[in-house]
Amino acid sequence: MEALNISKGKVFIDATFGQGGHSEEIKSLGGIVLGIEIDPDQVKKYNGNITIINGSFADLEKIAKENITLPIDGVLFDFGLSMVQLKEGNRGFSYRSQDDPLDMRMSNRGQTVAEYLHSTDGESLLEDIMKYSEDVYSQKIVDNILRFRSSNKFEKVSDLLKVLDEAMPYSDLRDRQKTYARVFQALRMVINNELGAITKGLTGAIKIVKSGGRIVIITFHSIEDRLVKKFARDHKAQINYIRNSVSSSRKLFKFERSATLRVFTKL
C-alpha cells in the first residue's frame, strides 16, 4: 500500500483482485479502485461493493479504456494463486488434492492440463517442463508421461502424482514434494500462458498510468521475477525501477517468504 502511494481520490486498478484484500485496503485509504479477476469463481464469491471485471490482466489496457477514465494513478499485480484457489478450487491446482480433476485453468476456458498432457508431443512437453519447473527430473517425468498416456488417461491429480513418483523412486517425501510443486507450477503456467499475460499486462499498465504513477508487482518465484526484471530493463526509457525491501511486524506465512515486491514509477 505504501508503494502504491495512495491518497484520497487517486484511481487504481487491482489487476489480480482475488478475494479483494488489496482492493478493500486501497479503498479504505481513500483510493478509487477497479478490480480485474480472471477466475469467475472468485468474482462470484465477492460480496462487497467494489467493481470487478471478470477478465485477464493481459487485457488490462482494453479493460481500463472500457471501464475507467484514463490515465490512472497506479496498478497492482499480485501474481500466482490465492490460498482459496489452492484449497477450494477443485481444479487440480494443488498436488495435495488428489481427487481433483487435472484441470488448472484459471478462467475455466481453453485446454485443461489433462488434455495438454495427452495431446502435446514429447519434445514440447520436455521443453515446457524444463523451462517452467527447472526440475532435475524433467526428462524422466516426460518419459513417464508418454508411457502412462499410451495405455491410460490422465484424469485426476493422483494420475500425475503416480507418474512423478515413478520418475524419482529413491527420493524422500520432502524432495518429492518439491518436485510436485515445481511441476504443478510449470503446468499451470503453460496452460494459462502466464508469462505472456504478465508481459502484456505490464505493457498495458505503462500505457494507462499517468506520469509519476506507480506500478507495483508482487512475484512468488524466480521465473516470474526474472521476467519482471527483464521488462524493467527493456522499458527503462518509460519507467523508473525502484527496489523495495519489505519488512513485517508479524510472522510471515510460509508462502509469503518467497514474495518479492518491485515498484516502477512512470516517467
HUUR-V715695 format. One record per residue. N is the residue number from 0. RES is the residue in one small letter. SS is DSSP state (H for helix, E for strand, C for the rest). PHI is phi in degrees with one decimal (999 if undefined). D_LAST is the distance of its C-alpha to the last C-alpha in Angstrom with 2 decimals. Layout:
N|RES|SS|PHI|D_LAST, N|RES|SS|PHI|D_LAST
//
This chain:
0|m|C|999|20.21, 1|e|C|-62.9|18.92, 2|a|C|-65.0|15.84, 3|l|C|-71.7|15.11, 4|n|C|59.2|15.35, 5|i|C|-78.7|17.92, 6|s|C|-148.6|19.62, 7|k|C|-59.9|22.09, 8|g|C|89.0|21.15, 9|k|C|-70.5|17.70, 10|v|E|-113.9|17.68, 11|f|E|-134.6|17.24, 12|i|E|-116.8|18.54, 13|d|E|-94.2|20.66, 14|a|C|-76.9|20.75, 15|t|C|-133.5|23.72, 16|f|C|-60.2|25.87, 17|g|C|59.4|29.00, 18|q|C|-94.2|31.29, 19|g|C|91.3|28.74, 20|g|H|-59.6|28.47, 21|h|H|-65.9|24.71, 22|s|H|-61.9|24.68, 23|e|H|-62.7|27.61, 24|e|H|-69.6|25.98, 25|i|H|-57.8|22.80, 26|k|H|-62.9|25.30, 27|s|H|-65.4|27.41, 28|l|C|-91.1|24.58, 29|g|C|101.4|24.16, 30|g|C|-80.3|21.47, 31|i|E|-104.0|22.14, 32|v|E|-135.2|22.00, 33|l|E|-113.9|22.84, 34|g|E|-100.7|24.24, 35|i|E|-123.0|24.52, 36|e|E|-142.3|27.39, 37|i|C|-77.1|28.98, 38|d|C|-86.5|32.29, 39|p|H|-61.8|34.56, 40|d|H|-66.2|36.75, 41|q|H|-65.2|33.99, 42|v|H|-63.1|33.25, 43|k|H|-63.0|36.99, 44|k|H|-75.3|37.38, 45|y|C|-74.8|34.82, 46|n|C|-123.1|36.68, 47|g|C|-89.6|34.09, 48|n|C|-118.0|32.56, 49|i|C|-91.6|28.96, 50|t|C|-72.7|28.36, 51|i|E|-122.2|28.13, 52|i|E|-106.8|27.77, 53|n|E|-80.1|29.77, 54|g|C|-172.3|27.65, 55|s|C|-98.1|25.52, 56|f|H|-67.7|21.83, 57|a|H|-60.9|21.97, 58|d|H|-100.5|22.27, 59|l|H|-53.4|19.43, 60|e|H|-60.6|17.98, 61|k|H|-62.7|21.57, 62|i|H|-62.3|22.63, 63|a|H|-63.0|19.78, 64|k|H|-61.7|20.58, 65|e|H|-84.4|24.23, 66|n|H|-129.1|24.12, 67|i|C|-154.3|21.41, 68|t|C|-78.8|19.67, 69|l|C|-105.4|16.11, 70|p|C|-79.7|13.25, 71|i|E|-115.3|13.66, 72|d|E|-92.1|12.44, 73|g|E|-177.8|12.75, 74|v|E|-133.3|14.69, 75|l|E|-115.7|17.25, 76|f|E|-118.6|19.01, 77|d|E|-127.2|22.29, 78|f|C|-72.2|23.85, 79|g|C|95.9|27.60, 80|l|C|-105.5|30.61, 81|s|C|-87.3|31.70, 82|m|H|-64.4|34.94, 83|v|H|-63.9|36.60, 84|q|H|-62.5|35.97, 85|l|H|-67.5|37.47, 86|k|H|-90.6|40.46, 87|e|H|-125.8|41.20, 88|g|C|-69.9|39.55, 89|n|C|54.9|42.79, 90|r|C|-128.9|40.86, 91|g|C|79.0|41.48, 92|f|C|-68.4|38.15, 93|s|C|-109.6|40.10, 94|y|C|-69.2|42.84, 95|r|C|-78.7|44.71, 96|s|C|-97.5|45.44, 97|q|C|-67.3|48.06, 98|d|C|-92.0|49.45, 99|d|C|-67.9|46.16, 100|p|E|-66.0|45.80, 101|l|C|-83.3|43.73, 102|d|C|-114.0|40.97, 103|m|C|71.9|37.44, 104|r|C|-77.2|35.76, 105|m|C|-74.7|32.98, 106|s|C|-103.6|33.47, 107|n|C|66.7|37.26, 108|r|C|-122.6|36.77, 109|g|C|89.9|37.35, 110|q|C|-77.3|39.21, 111|t|C|-83.3|40.37, 112|v|H|-62.7|40.55, 113|a|H|-58.3|44.32, 114|e|H|-65.2|44.05, 115|y|H|-61.5|41.55, 116|l|H|-65.5|43.91, 117|h|H|-82.6|46.82, 118|s|H|-102.3|45.27, 119|t|C|-91.8|43.05, 120|d|C|-68.4|44.68, 121|g|H|-58.6|45.12, 122|e|H|-64.0|42.85, 123|s|H|-68.9|39.87, 124|l|H|-58.0|40.73, 125|l|H|-63.5|40.76, 126|e|H|-60.3|37.46, 127|d|H|-67.0|35.74, 128|i|H|-68.6|37.46, 129|m|H|-65.4|36.91, 130|k|H|-65.8|33.20, 131|y|H|-96.5|32.35, 132|s|H|-103.5|34.98, 133|e|C|55.1|35.33, 134|d|C|-97.1|38.86, 135|v|C|-67.7|41.75, 136|y|C|-92.9|44.12, 137|s|H|-53.7|42.18, 138|q|H|-63.3|44.93, 139|k|H|-63.9|47.72, 140|i|H|-62.9|45.88, 141|v|H|-64.3|45.49, 142|d|H|-56.9|49.13, 143|n|H|-72.5|50.20, 144|i|H|-61.0|48.13, 145|l|H|-63.7|49.91, 146|r|H|-67.6|53.25, 147|f|H|-62.7|52.79, 148|r|H|-73.6|51.76, 149|s|C|-68.7|54.74, 150|s|C|-138.9|57.06, 151|n|C|-137.0|54.99, 152|k|C|-110.6|52.28, 153|f|C|-76.7|49.05, 154|e|C|-131.4|49.01, 155|k|E|-115.9|48.22, 156|v|H|-55.5|46.15, 157|s|H|-60.3|49.46, 158|d|H|-65.0|49.94, 159|l|H|-69.0|46.79, 160|l|H|-61.6|47.69, 161|k|H|-60.5|51.07, 162|v|H|-63.9|49.54, 163|l|H|-65.3|47.24, 164|d|H|-60.6|50.17, 165|e|H|-68.4|52.25, 166|a|H|-81.3|49.61, 167|m|C|-141.0|49.83, 168|p|C|-65.0|53.43, 169|y|C|-105.4|53.63, 170|s|C|-84.3|50.40, 171|d|C|-80.9|50.57, 172|l|H|-60.0|49.01, 173|r|H|-63.6|45.94, 174|d|H|-66.3|45.08, 175|r|H|-60.3|45.87, 176|q|H|-64.5|43.48, 177|k|H|-63.8|40.63, 178|t|H|-67.5|41.37, 179|y|H|-52.3|41.73, 180|a|H|-61.0|38.28, 181|r|H|-65.5|36.67, 182|v|H|-70.9|38.49, 183|f|H|-62.5|37.90, 184|q|H|-61.1|34.17, 185|a|H|-60.6|34.30, 186|l|H|-66.7|36.27, 187|r|H|-62.8|34.07, 188|m|H|-66.0|30.95, 189|v|H|-67.3|32.83, 190|i|H|-59.7|34.32, 191|n|C|-100.0|31.08, 192|n|C|46.0|28.92, 193|e|H|-66.5|26.55, 194|l|H|-68.5|24.48, 195|g|H|-62.2|24.05, 196|a|H|-66.0|23.05, 197|i|H|-61.9|20.42, 198|t|H|-61.0|18.76, 199|k|H|-65.6|19.02, 200|g|H|-64.4|17.85, 201|l|H|-66.6|14.62, 202|t|H|-61.6|14.01, 203|g|H|-64.1|14.87, 204|a|H|-62.2|12.66, 205|i|H|-58.7|9.42, 206|k|H|-72.5|11.19, 207|i|H|-102.4|12.35, 208|v|E|-90.1|9.78, 209|k|E|-74.8|8.44, 210|s|E|-58.5|5.29, 211|g|E|90.1|6.06, 212|g|E|-74.7|8.25, 213|r|E|-114.9|9.78, 214|i|E|-119.2|11.40, 215|v|E|-112.5|14.56, 216|i|E|-131.0|17.04, 217|i|E|-112.1|20.66, 218|t|E|-113.0|22.68, 219|f|C|-125.3|26.40, 220|h|C|-152.0|27.40, 221|s|H|-65.1|26.48, 222|i|H|-65.9|26.24, 223|e|H|-59.9|23.47, 224|d|H|-65.9|21.67, 225|r|H|-61.7|22.01, 226|l|H|-64.7|20.49, 227|v|H|-63.5|17.41, 228|k|H|-64.9|17.07, 229|k|H|-63.8|17.66, 230|f|H|-58.9|15.02, 231|a|H|-62.6|12.45, 232|r|H|-64.8|14.00, 233|d|H|-69.9|14.15, 234|h|C|-120.1|10.50, 235|k|C|-66.0|9.12, 236|a|C|-77.6|7.70, 237|q|C|-110.1|5.45, 238|i|E|-135.6|5.18, 239|n|E|-102.3|6.48, 240|y|E|-96.7|10.08, 241|i|E|-111.1|12.29, 242|r|E|-90.2|16.02, 243|n|C|-116.1|18.01, 244|s|C|-99.8|21.76, 245|v|C|-113.1|23.50, 246|s|C|-111.0|26.97, 247|s|C|-137.9|29.43, 248|s|C|-82.0|32.40, 249|r|C|-116.3|34.36, 250|k|C|-71.3|35.72, 251|l|C|-77.9|33.47, 252|f|C|-67.8|34.91, 253|k|H|-56.4|35.52, 254|f|H|-69.1|32.93, 255|e|H|-78.6|30.22, 256|r|H|-65.7|30.78, 257|s|H|-90.0|29.00, 258|a|C|-71.2|25.80, 259|t|E|-125.2|22.51, 260|l|E|-104.1|19.45, 261|r|E|-128.3|15.98, 262|v|E|-128.8|12.74, 263|f|E|-112.4|9.17, 264|t|E|-112.2|6.26, 265|k|E|-68.9|3.82, 266|l|C|-80.3|0.00
//
